[in-house]
Amino acid sequence: MSKVLHISASPRGERSASTTVARHFLDAYLAAHPGDTVETLDLWTANLPEFDGAALDAKYAILHGQPFTPEQAAAWTAIVSLAEQFKAADKFVFSLPMWNFGIPYKLKQWIDLIAQPGLTFSFSPETGYTGLVTGKPAVAVYARGGAYGPGTGAEGYDAQTTYFRQVLGFVGVTDLREILVEPTLAGGEAKDAAVAVAKGRADEIAHTF
């Protein structure tokens, strides 16, 4: 039995194309894998700690092999809890809209919190950086108002998928299947068609994920 962690990065609720397709995927997935479970982390309702002050100092204490102060230890506990929630899952589903060609700031905040030395990656002078979250597949549902996929001529504006692939790979998640929902700002039949195509792709992936 596998545990799937769905990390939702859109604040639009039922109006979100990325959330709609991700939920469709999860329904299809659970139908194909009835013994598995899904946990959802909504980044817009989660109490994400700020990564400043004592938390930032705690990271540098780790990097320099120094002990924590009591304040640093308390700040680091919250970050460890978030990272452990991530690492406890067997599979991941991310649903995220494109904001200003990149990702929403809440998702970036979550990434900056969990991408920590000793938690999701390690470093040595001999081998460099090594991701610690390995052997776990992921699905990313990307929604975009415009069209930026292969063949559109606007691929260079897409910092959403390029950054997300890079940061997941950095922590060790290299088995990534992607679903594009675009263009959502077209509205009407064009948007419905984009969602329908994405749901079809989600159905294909769900059976083998």
Secondary structure as the mmCIF struct_conf table of DSSP 4:
data_model
#
loop_
_struct_conf.conf_type_id
_struct_conf.id
_struct_conf.beg_label_comp_id
_struct_conf.beg_label_asym_id
_struct_conf.beg_label_seq_id
_struct_conf.end_label_comp_id
_struct_conf.end_label_asym_id
_struct_conf.end_label_seq_id
STRN STRN1 LYS A 3 SER A 8
BEND BEND1 PRO A 11 PRO A 11
HELX_RH_3T_P HELX_RH_3T_P1 GLY A 13 ARG A 15
HELX_RH_AL_P HELX_RH_AL_P1 ALA A 17 ALA A 32
TURN_TY1_P TURN_TY1_P1 PRO A 34 GLY A 35
STRN STRN2 THR A 37 ASP A 42
TURN_TY1_P TURN_TY1_P2 LEU A 43 THR A 45
BEND BEND2 ALA A 46 ALA A 46
HELX_LH_PP_P HELX_LH_PP_P1 LEU A 48 GLU A 50
BEND BEND3 ASP A 52 ASP A 52
HELX_RH_AL_P HELX_RH_AL_P2 GLY A 53 LEU A 63
TURN_TY1_P TURN_TY1_P3 HIS A 64 GLY A 65
HELX_LH_PP_P HELX_LH_PP_P2 PRO A 67 THR A 69
HELX_RH_AL_P HELX_RH_AL_P3 PRO A 70 LYS A 87
TURN_TY1_P TURN_TY1_P4 ALA A 88 ALA A 88
BEND BEND4 ASP A 90 ASP A 90
STRN STRN3 LYS A 91 PRO A 97
STRN STRN4 TRP A 99 TRP A 99
TURN_TY1_P TURN_TY1_P5 ASN A 100 PHE A 101
STRN STRN5 GLY A 102 GLY A 102
HELX_RH_AL_P HELX_RH_AL_P4 TYR A 105 ILE A 114
STRN STRN6 PRO A 117 PRO A 117
TURN_TY1_P TURN_TY1_P6 GLY A 118 THR A 120
STRN STRN7 PHE A 121 SER A 124
TURN_TY1_P TURN_TY1_P7 PRO A 125 THR A 127
STRN STRN8 GLY A 128 GLY A 131
BEND BEND5 LEU A 132 VAL A 133
BEND BEND6 GLY A 135 GLY A 135
STRN STRN9 ALA A 138 ALA A 143
BEND BEND7 GLY A 145 GLY A 146
BEND BEND8 GLY A 149 GLY A 149
TURN_TY1_P TURN_TY1_P8 PRO A 150 GLY A 151
BEND BEND9 THR A 152 GLY A 153
HELX_RH_3T_P HELX_RH_3T_P2 GLU A 155 TYR A 157
HELX_RH_AL_P HELX_RH_AL_P5 ALA A 159 PHE A 170
TURN_TY1_P TURN_TY1_P9 VAL A 171 GLY A 172
STRN STRN10 LEU A 176 VAL A 181
HELX_RH_3T_P HELX_RH_3T_P3 THR A 184 ALA A 186
HELX_RH_AL_P HELX_RH_AL_P6 GLY A 188 ALA A 206
TURN_TY1_P TURN_TY1_P10 HIS A 207 THR A 208
#
